[in-house]
Amino acid sequence: MSVIKHWEDVAVMYLTKAWRLNVGMILTLLCVAGSDAQAQNLSEHEKLLKQGLDRLEQQIAPLQQRPDVRLQRPESVITDFAALENAEQCFDITTISVQGSHKLGPKVIAQVTEPFVGQCLGLAHINALVAAISNLYLEQGYITSRAYIAPQDLSDGVLDLVVIEGVIEGFYSVDGSINQQQLNWAFPARPGEVLSIRALEHGIENLNSVGQNNARVDLNPGSEQGDTLVAIANQAVRPWRGSLGLNNNGVASTGEYQLDGNLVFDNVFGLNDTGFISASTNIGEHELPHAESRSYAASWSLPAGYWLFSLTNNYYAYEQTVVGNVIDFSISGSSLISGVQLGRNLYRSQTGKLDLSVGFTRKESKNYIEDIFLETSSRTLYVWDLTAGYRYFMPLSTLNLNAHILKSVPWFDAKRQLVEAEDDFQFTKYQLNLGINTNIELGGQSLLYAASAELLYSPKVILASEGLTVGGRYSVRGLSQSSLFGYKGGYLRNDISLPLQMDWPVLNQLQYFLGLDVGLSNLPEYPHRHWEWVAGSVVGVKLFDHNLSITASYARALRVPDFLQQKQQEIDFSVRLNF
């Protein structure tokens, strides 16, 4: 009897496991087939990947920021020609000749000189003309170029002016903390070229994108008239840094409490390059029997003059137990995104700069149920990303604009569709990001206002992992557990903060903030609804210093459609230690 009982137990065990697997497979096939009206091409698997990757991008965004450097050029000389009309002694000038002007060209110079031709010019007029030509160079950023009056006899009616376009004699590090190779890679200008303050700004940006540097530039006279020695003074620190963070920015289905850390390494190859690694995982208790998520990121970037080259790798994975009416079963998924990007600065001025970049990315997502790989809900995509970015500087504000065109291509191991009945999931989408930061004086107190918007448009239905998420900590706050998913729409975030300096030994920076967000999206999962919108708000406080920051906030949903299972309020916190 004992032998019979043993084999009965074995049979029950295997039948139970087979039953669990079959139920899981049936559920998955139902999802893929689209029998549920709410599953039209937008799987929960892809939504979870989208949420996790959005969180990872927010985590590593501060590590990828580049500094903005705006050097102050000398003030232009004020030329009031009207006040010079009554000069006592003057010379009839029929021709004005300007020698040595190569950067501006004859047409630009002629716009200044032509009004003086055929006039009786006194010395004050001539000095004003010389100043006007020098101002042209200053306005273009050529701060060491000047116009001069050549020794001459004006009785013949010819006025000869000479321009000395100041050139770079060389670059050198004052304290030796930056070697010559790094200087050569950082600055787009070379010795012998006309000195432009724009090239100097870009070079300092490249040097200071390496976190260990705090470089500034000084200009010293060279060995020849008009030559300049560019001196780089620097306060270097250690070539690595890191941080640890704890927050509740996750979602209940894959782990709400998140622990993350990162390390940044400067001058990995001694070329002003920077690399970082980052990791995160969920911790603590959760509502589901099993919920887990983790992410990893690695990146390396290399500036070279006006060019910027970068490599990125982001990985996110989750596991969770789905509680059913009859049985529970586990599902899991992962996404690996590997990309290369090449960008170039196309234009710089005193008030703005324009950048253009092109990127190529491989995106691989995998889906499992009970550890069985599901090919029909796993994807491999290759995506081109063409981006134009413009930043405009105002006295108290900064405006940012980024426009993207993203197009997937069925190359290499990518496919247009995995099963014959499935729609072609290759896509083209257009994305626009806007942002403004400004200072507002109110009652003698300085307030900071920041607004950001994201707009997305695709001419046809796309995967949820490539679409728009409206609702969550990184779009419309107060809706962290449920979101609108679509491929047409956008959101607007508004924040006002009050910064205060505190007389404390630690955490001596205090900032109160409040925000109001609104978002709109089409609803491919709910065709009868077409469009919906959500709104949310947040109020919070942040304490920070150089090494530690603590943030606490209360967010509340102001408007949620009835079909979203959404908590109306939430309390968030985050703690970060820098070292």
Buried (B, 14 or more C-beta within 10 A) or exposed (E): EEEEEEEEEEEEEEEEEEEBBEBBBEBBEEBBEBEEEEBBBBBBBBBBBBBBBBBBBEBBEEBBEBEEBBBEBEEBEEBEEEEBEEBEEBBEBEEBEBEBBEBBEEEBBEEBBEEBBEBEBBBBBBBBBBBBBBBBBBEBBBBBBBBBBEEEEBEEEBBBBBBBBBBBBBBBBEEEBBEEEBBBBBBBBEBEEBBBBBBBBBBBBBBBBBBBBBBBBEBEEBEEEBBBBBBBBBEBEEBBBBBEBBBBBBBBBBBBBBBBBBBBBBBBEEBBBBBBBBBBBBBEEBEBEEBBBBBBBBBBBBBBBBBBBBBBBBBBBBBBBBEEEEEBBBBBBBBBBBBEBEBBBEEBEBEBBBBBBBBBBBBBBBBBBBEEEBEBBBBBBBBBBEBBBBBBBEEEEBBBBBBBBBBBEBEEEBBEEBEEEBEEBBBBBBBBBBBBBBEEEEEEEEBBBBBBBBBBBBEEBBBBBBBBBBBBBBBBBBBBBBBBBBBBBBBBBBBBBBBEEEEEEEBBBBBBBBBBBBBBBBBBBBEEEEEBBBBBBBEBBBBBBEEBBBBBBBBBBBBBBEBBEBBEEBEBBBEBBBE
